Amino acid sequence: MMKDRITEKTTPERRPRRSGAGHSKAPRDPWRHKAVGLRCSTCMWCVPKGKNGRCRRHAPTMSGFPVVMLSDWCGDHKLDPNCTPR
C-alpha cells in the first residue's frame, strides 16, 4: 500500500495531447512597430556605403568602424536631423 502512494505521487499527471493544427503559432511581436524610425538608416552616427553602412558612434577599432546593415538598430540611436524616417 505504501508503494502505491509513492508511485501515485511521482507519476506525472496525464494531460490530453493537443492537436498540432494552430497551436504552434508564434505570438506576434508587440514591439515590432516601435523601432521602425530608429534604424541605422535614420541615425546621425551611420555613414551609408552602398547597401551597408559604417557606425561611427564609438572610436574605430583596428579593423575600422563597424559595418552595419541600414535596417539594423541599437540603443545608441540618435535621430539625424537631415534624415526623415521612412
N, CA, C and O atoms as a DFTB+ gen file, in Angstrom:
344 C
 N C O
     1  1       0.806      -1.186       0.000
     2  2       0.000       0.000       0.000
     3  2       0.860       1.266       0.000
     4  3       0.566       2.227      -0.711
     5  1       1.893       1.256       0.781
     6  2       2.800       2.405       0.824
     7  2       3.453       2.624      -0.544
     8  3       3.657       3.762      -0.966
     9  1       3.773       1.547      -1.217
    10  2       4.401       1.648      -2.524
    11  2       3.448       2.298      -3.536
    12  3       3.892       3.074      -4.382
    13  1       2.175       1.998      -3.463
    14  2       1.191       2.587      -4.368
    15  2       1.087       4.102      -4.186
    16  3       0.942       4.838      -5.162
    17  1       1.158       4.557      -2.959
    18  2       1.091       6.002      -2.691
    19  2       2.298       6.723      -3.276
    20  3       2.158       7.813      -3.832
    21  1       3.472       6.131      -3.158
    22  2       4.690       6.756      -3.677
    23  2       4.626       6.858      -5.190
    24  3       4.927       7.912      -5.751
    25  1       4.239       5.782      -5.858
    26  2       4.179       5.826      -7.320
    27  2       3.093       6.772      -7.804
    28  3       3.234       7.387      -8.861
    29  1       2.015       6.895      -7.046
    30  2       0.971       7.840      -7.435
    31  2       1.473       9.275      -7.375
    32  3       1.128      10.086      -8.234
    33  1       2.280       9.595      -6.377
    34  2       2.776      10.961      -6.229
    35  2       3.849      11.280      -7.256
    36  3       3.918      12.414      -7.732
    37  1       4.685      10.319      -7.610
    38  2       5.780      10.593      -8.530
    39  2       5.395      10.436      -9.992
    40  3       6.138      10.863     -10.876
    41  1       4.258       9.836     -10.256
    42  2       3.820       9.673     -11.636
    43  2       3.268      10.998     -12.137
    44  3       2.395      11.584     -11.497
    45  1       3.768      11.483     -13.283
    46  2       3.272      12.773     -13.790
    47  2       1.815      12.676     -14.203
    48  3       1.318      11.617     -14.588
    49  1       1.164      13.792     -14.111
    50  2      -0.240      13.866     -14.475
    51  2      -0.387      13.656     -15.974
    52  3       0.401      14.182     -16.760
    53  1      -1.369      12.908     -16.359
    54  2      -1.598      12.674     -17.790
    55  2      -2.471      13.804     -18.327
    56  3      -3.569      14.055     -17.831
    57  1      -1.967      14.461     -19.330
    58  2      -2.731      15.546     -19.944
    59  2      -3.076      15.145     -21.372
    60  3      -2.278      14.483     -22.036
    61  1      -4.225      15.526     -21.844
    62  2      -4.557      15.197     -23.234
    63  2      -3.648      15.970     -24.187
    64  3      -3.346      17.141     -23.960
    65  1      -3.231      15.320     -25.221
    66  2      -2.375      15.978     -26.204
    67  2      -3.205      16.915     -27.063
    68  3      -4.356      16.636     -27.395
    69  1      -2.592      18.025     -27.408
    70  2      -3.266      18.975     -28.296
    71  2      -3.020      18.553     -29.733
    72  3      -1.996      17.951     -30.056
    73  1      -3.953      18.873     -30.567
    74  2      -3.722      18.590     -31.985
    75  2      -2.719      19.611     -32.499
    76  3      -2.681      20.738     -32.006
    77  1      -1.918      19.240     -33.469
    78  2      -0.837      20.092     -33.959
    79  2      -1.305      21.293     -34.759
    80  3      -0.530      22.224     -34.978
    81  1      -2.532      21.295     -35.192
    82  2      -3.017      22.378     -36.046
    83  2      -3.307      23.639     -35.236
    84  3      -4.182      23.635     -34.371
    85  1      -2.576      24.717     -35.515
    86  2      -2.873      26.011     -34.932
    87  2      -2.294      26.285     -33.559
    88  3      -2.383      27.419     -33.089
    89  1      -1.709      25.314     -32.897
    90  2      -1.196      25.547     -31.549
    91  2       0.272      25.936     -31.523
    92  3       0.747      26.427     -30.498
    93  1       1.001      25.740     -32.596
    94  2       2.424      26.076     -32.609
    95  2       2.670      27.468     -33.183
    96  3       3.811      27.807     -33.495
    97  1       1.653      28.260     -33.325
    98  2       1.772      29.598     -33.885
    99  2       2.522      30.506     -32.907
   100  3       2.147      30.596     -31.738
   101  1       3.572      31.174     -33.374
   102  2       4.343      32.082     -32.522
   103  2       3.537      33.358     -32.282
   104  3       2.852      33.832     -33.189
   105  1       3.610      33.920     -31.074
   106  2       2.874      35.161     -30.809
   107  2       3.472      36.326     -31.595
   108  3       4.672      36.354     -31.869
   109  1       2.645      37.256     -31.942
   110  2       3.117      38.431     -32.681
   111  2       3.913      39.331     -31.753
   112  3       3.601      39.446     -30.568
   113  1       4.937      39.965     -32.293
   114  2       5.805      40.842     -31.516
   115  2       5.127      42.198     -31.334
   116  3       4.946      42.918     -32.316
   117  1       4.744      42.572     -30.101
   118  2       4.050      43.843     -29.909
   119  2       4.966      45.058     -30.064
   120  3       4.469      46.177     -30.188
   121  1       6.275      44.872     -30.060
   122  2       7.219      45.982     -30.180
   123  2       7.747      46.155     -31.602
   124  3       8.603      47.005     -31.845
   125  1       7.248      45.359     -32.534
   126  2       7.761      45.373     -33.899
   127  2       7.681      46.762     -34.527
   128  3       8.631      47.180     -35.189
   129  1       6.596      47.479     -34.345
   130  2       6.404      48.782     -34.979
   131  2       7.104      49.925     -34.242
   132  3       7.206      51.026     -34.784
   133  1       7.587      49.690     -33.021
   134  2       8.168      50.771     -32.213
   135  2       9.496      51.274     -32.769
   136  3       9.790      52.464     -32.659
   137  1      10.309      50.395     -33.366
   138  2      11.651      50.774     -33.805
   139  2      11.733      51.050     -35.301
   140  3      12.831      51.062     -35.857
   141  1      10.611      51.271     -35.961
   142  2      10.633      51.497     -37.406
   143  2      11.459      52.726     -37.753
   144  3      12.245      52.687     -38.700
   145  1      11.304      53.798     -37.023
   146  2      12.058      55.023     -37.306
   147  2      13.406      55.080     -36.619
   148  3      14.122      56.073     -36.754
   149  1      13.770      54.039     -35.885
   150  2      15.040      54.039     -35.150
   151  2      16.043      53.077     -35.776
   152  3      16.744      52.365     -35.057
   153  1      16.118      53.047     -37.057
   154  2      17.044      52.170     -37.774
   155  2      18.327      52.919     -38.088
   156  3      18.376      54.146     -38.007
   157  1      19.352      52.185     -38.442
   158  2      20.636      52.815     -38.779
   159  2      20.509      53.784     -39.946
   160  3      21.280      54.738     -40.046
   161  1      19.545      53.550     -40.827
   162  2      19.370      54.444     -41.976
   163  2      18.960      55.856     -41.553
   164  3      19.150      56.800     -42.321
   165  1      18.399      56.024     -40.343
   166  2      17.980      57.349     -39.875
   167  2      18.871      57.882     -38.761
   168  3      18.560      58.915     -38.167
   169  1      19.965      57.200     -38.469
   170  2      20.829      57.591     -37.356
   171  2      21.921      58.554     -37.815
   172  3      22.471      58.403     -38.906
   173  1      22.229      59.538     -36.985
   174  2      23.261      60.506     -37.348
   175  2      24.673      59.910     -37.276
   176  3      25.609      60.484     -37.832
   177  1      24.838      58.767     -36.599
   178  2      26.163      58.150     -36.478
   179  2      26.484      57.212     -37.636
   180  3      27.631      56.794     -37.797
   181  1      25.481      56.879     -38.441
   182  2      25.665      55.925     -39.535
   183  2      26.056      56.640     -40.826
   184  3      25.426      57.620     -41.224
   185  1      27.112      56.133     -41.475
   186  2      27.541      56.664     -42.767
   187  2      27.266      55.585     -43.814
   188  3      27.933      54.550     -43.810
   189  1      26.295      55.802     -44.715
   190  2      25.970      54.773     -45.712
   191  2      27.111      54.553     -46.700
   192  3      27.740      55.505     -47.160
   193  1      27.365      53.298     -47.015
   194  2      28.348      52.915     -48.036
   195  2      27.735      51.778     -48.831
   196  3      27.864      50.615     -48.449
   197  1      27.078      52.093     -49.919
   198  2      26.395      51.076     -50.720
   199  2      25.147      50.597     -50.005
   200  3      24.365      51.403     -49.502
   201  1      24.955      49.266     -49.957
   202  2      23.767      48.734     -49.271
   203  2      23.990      48.582     -47.769
   204  3      23.037      48.305     -47.042
   205  1      25.213      48.755     -47.284
   206  2      25.547      48.713     -45.853
   207  2      25.972      50.091     -45.398
   208  3      25.876      51.058     -46.154
   209  1      26.436      50.186     -44.181
   210  2      26.923      51.456     -43.668
   211  2      27.988      51.228     -42.607
   212  3      28.284      50.088     -42.249
   213  1      28.555      52.303     -42.111
   214  2      29.547      52.247     -41.037
   215  2      29.029      53.036     -39.854
   216  3      28.596      54.179     -39.999
   217  1      29.077      52.412     -38.661
   218  2      28.624      53.087     -37.451
   219  2      29.794      53.851     -36.843
   220  3      30.810      53.250     -36.495
   221  1      29.663      55.138     -36.716
   222  2      30.739      55.977     -36.170
   223  2      30.400      56.524     -34.790
   224  3      30.888      57.586     -34.404
   225  1      29.563      55.799     -34.043
   226  2      29.170      56.233     -32.699
   227  2      30.346      56.178     -31.740
   228  3      30.507      57.073     -30.910
   229  1      31.171      55.142     -31.841
   230  2      32.330      54.984     -30.958
   231  2      33.605      55.020     -31.799
   232  3      33.546      54.932     -33.026
   233  1      34.737      55.147     -31.150
   234  2      36.020      55.204     -31.850
   235  2      36.244      53.928     -32.666
   236  3      35.778      52.856     -32.279
   237  1      36.950      54.037     -33.783
   238  2      37.177      52.847     -34.608
   239  2      38.134      51.863     -33.924
   240  3      38.958      52.240     -33.090
   241  1      37.996      50.609     -34.303
   242  2      38.908      49.574     -33.820
   243  2      40.040      49.434     -34.834
   244  3      40.138      50.228     -35.769
   245  1      40.881      48.442     -34.655
   246  2      41.993      48.225     -35.584
   247  2      41.487      47.898     -36.993
   248  3      42.180      48.165     -37.975
   249  1      40.300      47.331     -37.097
   250  2      39.742      46.997     -38.410
   251  2      38.813      48.095     -38.940
   252  3      38.156      47.896     -39.962
   253  1      38.748      49.229     -38.276
   254  2      37.920      50.344     -38.732
   255  2      36.609      50.433     -37.974
   256  3      36.440      49.830     -36.915
   257  1      35.682      51.199     -38.540
   258  2      34.357      51.344     -37.937
   259  2      33.529      50.096     -38.231
   260  3      33.688      49.487     -39.289
   261  1      32.642      49.704     -37.304
   262  2      31.834      48.503     -37.530
   263  2      30.887      48.653     -38.729
   264  3      30.292      49.709     -38.943
   265  1      30.768      47.581     -39.490
   266  2      29.843      47.543     -40.625
   267  2      28.457      47.192     -40.099
   268  3      28.302      46.250     -39.322
   269  1      27.455      47.947     -40.521
   270  2      26.069      47.701     -40.108
   271  2      25.181      47.691     -41.341
   272  3      25.472      48.337     -42.348
   273  1      24.089      46.942     -41.235
   274  2      23.062      46.996     -42.278
   275  2      22.222      48.244     -42.003
   276  3      22.053      48.626     -40.845
   277  1      21.705      48.868     -43.023
   278  2      20.899      50.071     -42.822
   279  2      19.575      49.777     -42.134
   280  3      18.916      50.690     -41.637
   281  1      19.178      48.495     -42.102
   282  2      17.942      48.116     -41.416
   283  2      18.194      47.694     -39.970
   284  3      17.241      47.354     -39.268
   285  1      19.451      47.703     -39.497
   286  2      19.783      47.362     -38.107
   287  2      19.359      48.490     -37.179
   288  3      18.964      49.565     -37.629
   289  1      19.446      48.235     -35.885
   290  2      19.160      49.249     -34.876
   291  2      19.975      48.929     -33.624
   292  3      20.433      47.798     -33.461
   293  1      20.158      49.898     -32.746
   294  2      20.871      49.672     -31.481
   295  2      20.360      50.671     -30.439
   296  3      19.482      51.482     -30.736
   297  1      20.892      50.616     -29.252
   298  2      20.466      51.507     -28.176
   299  2      21.093      52.885     -28.232
   300  3      20.684      53.774     -27.486
   301  1      22.083      53.087     -29.103
   302  2      22.764      54.382     -29.202
   303  2      22.194      55.262     -30.309
   304  3      22.805      56.268     -30.669
   305  1      21.046      54.904     -30.849
   306  2      20.464      55.638     -31.968
   307  2      20.194      57.084     -31.600
   308  3      19.659      57.376     -30.530
   309  1      20.566      57.978     -32.487
   310  2      20.240      59.396     -32.342
   311  2      19.744      59.862     -33.705
   312  3      20.456      59.758     -34.703
   313  1      18.531      60.370     -33.739
   314  2      17.891      60.726     -34.999
   315  2      18.669      61.805     -35.708
   316  3      19.008      62.835     -35.127
   317  1      18.949      61.556     -36.974
   318  2      19.672      62.508     -37.810
   319  2      18.697      63.614     -38.216
   320  3      17.655      63.318     -38.801
   321  1      19.007      64.877     -37.923
   322  2      18.077      65.950     -38.268
   323  2      17.929      66.135     -39.791
   324  3      16.946      66.722     -40.244
   325  1      18.881      65.649     -40.571
   326  2      18.828      65.785     -42.027
   327  2      18.106      64.628     -42.712
   328  3      17.957      64.625     -43.934
   329  1      17.655      63.643     -41.925
   330  2      17.030      62.449     -42.494
   331  2      15.626      62.295     -41.939
   332  3      15.401      62.470     -40.741
   333  1      14.687      61.969     -42.805
   334  2      13.319      61.728     -42.342
   335  2      13.083      60.217     -42.263
   336  3      13.470      59.493     -43.180
   337  1      12.460      59.728     -41.194
   338  2      12.178      58.301     -41.099
   339  2      11.197      57.848     -42.169
   340  3      10.285      58.582     -42.551
   341  1      11.404      56.624     -42.646
   342  2      10.506      56.081     -43.682
   343  2       9.383      55.323     -43.081
   344  3       8.535      54.799     -43.803
